[in-house]
């Protein structure tokens, strides 16, 4: 009996040591990510936002009205939430407040990216109602782009070759509208988000649940005029980041509505992506590229996919599979192949993302949205681990 007790105590000791070692390892890892982001913070000018970085041309800086302007602030907020590091909080505040005024920009559909990732995370973590007011105003501004005949929010204004273009990326901006209804009690935001999601599901997706990038609509009849790509290989291809945007978007739509059709869409998109991932689970820039496997990877698409799969795993009966894939993606992104060495890469965490290959823009570079969704994926991963 005494031997059994001693053996039992020994097992408890071993398990305790393993848990402690795992916690210590996670902390070391997070400290290294935090230190890299501090290098990034030190290189951010007061009035600009680092959008991307490559060794040859250095930083690409943009102003507050660029669609990527909210990601650095959001990355700081999310990593501050994980680590409690006050330096990151101060960087988050500074890079949020520099975006003042963007909530009134009615010329973009990307206010969810710009405002919800920055001010939205700021309000969530601080409770400061000044941040909340900005997000509510951004939601009011965003819905002015909704056309009830089309049933969607217009994406782009910059070219007259389209009448009413809607891109799959726009699914990501719906989260802010769902939030706005919960905060204000006004259903108009949620109603528009649902209408947009329904229209996207109807017209953007092929039978295999790969997504078209751009759908153009007739504003008088609401009919589809054409389907094409702008950032993918061709009009019939499967642009990697576009697939990730849709997966994330329909996952959050299910979270906010519990409509089974959104869960079904998210699962089918997830299964399509997973079936096309390479051996290291980091997405190709376009799943239809005939040069595969000798073509560019897109760490940003992989990070978005991982973050979405961590969440989807909590809703789906195939959750175990999705969780396993999400972990494999983050493990791969955390390897030396994709995660930059300390102090290098301009302070960006991830390497090897692709912005717009057909436009010969930001190919195989570090991107601020890749880092945002990578840190969010890590946050979701550690939250799930803490539940165990």
VOKELO-755590 format. One record per residue (C-alpha): x, y, z; residue in three letters. Coordinates in steps of 0.2 Angstrom, whole numbers, plus 5000, padded with zeros to 4 digits. Each point is the difference from the previous one (the first is absolute). Layout:
<pts>
XYZALA/...
</pts>
This chain:
<pts>
500050005000UNK/501450125005UNK/500949964983UNK/498350044991UNK/499950175009UNK/501850044996UNK/499849964982UNK/498450104999UNK/501050155008UNK/501449984987UNK/498850004986UNK/499250175006UNK/501850065002UNK/500449964982UNK/498450074993UNK/500350165010UNK/501850014993UNK/499449984982UNK/498750145003UNK/501250115007UNK/501349974986UNK/498650034987UNK/499550175009UNK/501850055001UNK/500349964982UNK/498450104995UNK/500650145010UNK/501750004992UNK/499250004983UNK/498850145003UNK/501550105007UNK/500949984984UNK/498550054990UNK/499850155011UNK/501850054999UNK/499850004981UNK/498550115000UNK/500950125011UNK/501350024986UNK/498550034988UNK/499350135012UNK/501650095000UNK/500050024981UNK/498250074999UNK/500050194996UNK/498750115009UNK/498950034984UNK/500249844990UNK/499749825001UNK/501249864994UNK/499049904988UNK/501449884994UNK/501949975000UNK/501349924989UNK/501850005001UNK/500350094983UNK/498850145002UNK/499750015018UNK/498450065008UNK/498450054990UNK/499250135010UNK/498250054998UNK/498850135007UNK/498549975012UNK/498849984985UNK/500949854994UNK/499049845002UNK/501449925011UNK/500250155012UNK/499149925014UNK/501049835001UNK/501650065009UNK/498950085014UNK/499049845001UNK/501549895001UNK/500750105014UNK/498349985009UNK/499949824998UNK/501749965005UNK/499850115015UNK/498549905005UNK/501049845000UNK/501650075008UNK/499450145011UNK/501550104994UNK/499750195003UNK/501250054986UNK/498949914988UNK/498550095007UNK/500850174998UNK/500449954982UNK/498249954997UNK/499350165007UNK/501250114990UNK/499749904984UNK/498150015003UNK/499950185003UNK/501050054984UNK/498549934990UNK/498850145007UNK/498750044987UNK/500049854990UNK/498349955007UNK/499250134988UNK/500949944984UNK/498549954989UNK/501149964985UNK/500549835006UNK/499249835005UNK/501549965011UNK/499550095015UNK/499849835009UNK/501949974997UNK/500550185004UNK/498950045015UNK/499449835008UNK/501849935001UNK/500650165008UNK/498750095009UNK/498949845002UNK/501449915009UNK/500450165010UNK/498250015007UNK/499949815003UNK/501650015011UNK/499850175009UNK/498150035000UNK/500450184995UNK/498450074992UNK/500950124989UNK/500749854990UNK/498249935000UNK/499350164992UNK/501349994986UNK/499549824996UNK/498150045000UNK/500350154988UNK/501049894989UNK/498649884999UNK/498850144996UNK/501250054986UNK/500249834993UNK/498249964998UNK/499850164988UNK/500949894987UNK/498649875001UNK/498849984985UNK/498449915004UNK/499749954982UNK/501649914999UNK/500049955018UNK/501850045003UNK/501250135006UNK/501050074985UNK/501849975001UNK/501050114988UNK/499750184993UNK/501750024991UNK/499549934983UNK/498650034988UNK/500249834992UNK/498949935013UNK/498250065004UNK/499949935018UNK/501549895004UNK/499949885015UNK/501649915006UNK/500049845011UNK/501250105012UNK/498550105005UNK/499349865010UNK/501350055013UNK/499250175003UNK/498449925006UNK/500649975017UNK/500050185005UNK/498250014994UNK/499449855011UNK/500950095014UNK/499150164997UNK/498349925002UNK/500549925016UNK/500750175007UNK/498650114994UNK/498549894999UNK/499650064982UNK/499849854989UNK/500450094984UNK/501849965001UNK/499749815002UNK/498750004987UNK/501250074987UNK/501449885005UNK/498849864998UNK/499450064983UNK/501850024994UNK/500549835006UNK/498549924991UNK/500450094984UNK/501949955001UNK/499549825004UNK/498949994985UNK/501150084987UNK/501849995005UNK/500249815002UNK/500249864988UNK/499449825002UNK/501649955008UNK/499950155012UNK/501550094993UNK/499650194998UNK/500050134987UNK/500950165005UNK/498950134992UNK/498150004995UNK/499350154992UNK/498250045001UNK/498750104990UNK/499450145012UNK/498350014992UNK/499549814999UNK/501349935013UNK/500549874987UNK/501849934998UNK/500950094986UNK/501749915001UNK/501149895011UNK/501850035000UNK/501650015010UNK/501150155004UNK/501449925011UNK/499949824995UNK/500749904986UNK/498550024988UNK/498150015000UNK/499849825003UNK/501449975013UNK/500049985018UNK/500950155008UNK/500749945017UNK/499650155011UNK/498350014993UNK/499649825006UNK/500650055017UNK/499050165001UNK/498449904996UNK/500449875012UNK/500250125014UNK/498550114995UNK/498849855000UNK/500749945016UNK/499650165009UNK/498350024991UNK/499649835008UNK/500650065017UNK/498950154999UNK/498449924993UNK/500149825003UNK/499349974983UNK/500449824994UNK/500350064982UNK/501550105006UNK/500849865009UNK/499749894985UNK/500950134989UNK/501450025012UNK/500349815001UNK/499949984981UNK/501250144998UNK/501249935013UNK/500049834992UNK/500450074983UNK/501550105007UNK/500649855010UNK/499949894985UNK/501150124990UNK/501350045014UNK/501949954997UNK/500949885011UNK/500550145012UNK/498250075001UNK/500550184994UNK/498850054986UNK/500650034982UNK/499650184994UNK/498849924988UNK/499449825001UNK/499949994981UNK/501750064996UNK/500749874987UNK/501750035007UNK/499649915017UNK/500949955010UNK/501450124993UNK/499050165003UNK/499850135014UNK/499249965017UNK/498950135009UNK/500350005018UNK/498650125002UNK/498749884993UNK/500749875011UNK/499950115016UNK/498250054995UNK/499549824997UNK/500849945017UNK/499150135010UNK/498349964992UNK/500349815002UNK/500350025019UNK/498350085001UNK/499149894988UNK/500749855010UNK/498950055015UNK/498450004989UNK/500249854989UNK/499849825002UNK/501649994990UNK/500850115013UNK/501449875005UNK/500650004982UNK/499950194998UNK/501050035016UNK/501349884995UNK/500350094983UNK/500050175009UNK/501349945012UNK/501149934985UNK/499850174991UNK/500550105015UNK/501549885003UNK/500650024983UNK/499850195000UNK/501050005016UNK/501449914992UNK/501650084994UNK/499449984982UNK/498650135003UNK/500450095017UNK/501350134998UNK/501650005011UNK/500050125015UNK/500350184994UNK/499949964982UNK/498650024987UNK/499750185006UNK/499249945016UNK/498649914990UNK/499749825007UNK/499649904985UNK/500949994983UNK/499449944983UNK/498350084997UNK/499350054983UNK/499050164998UNK/499550024981UNK/501049894989UNK/499150044983UNK/500350185005UNK/501949965004UNK/499750085017UNK/500649945017UNK/500649824994UNK/500949895013UNK/500150145013UNK/499550035018UNK/498250075002UNK/499250085015UNK/498449904998UNK/500949845000UNK/500750045017UNK/498350065007UNK/499149834996UNK/501649905005UNK/499950085017UNK/498149985001UNK/500249824996UNK/501349985014UNK/498850085012UNK/498649894995UNK/501249855001UNK/500550045018UNK/498250045005UNK/499549824995UNK/501549935009UNK/499550095016UNK/498349924999UNK/500749835000UNK/
</pts>
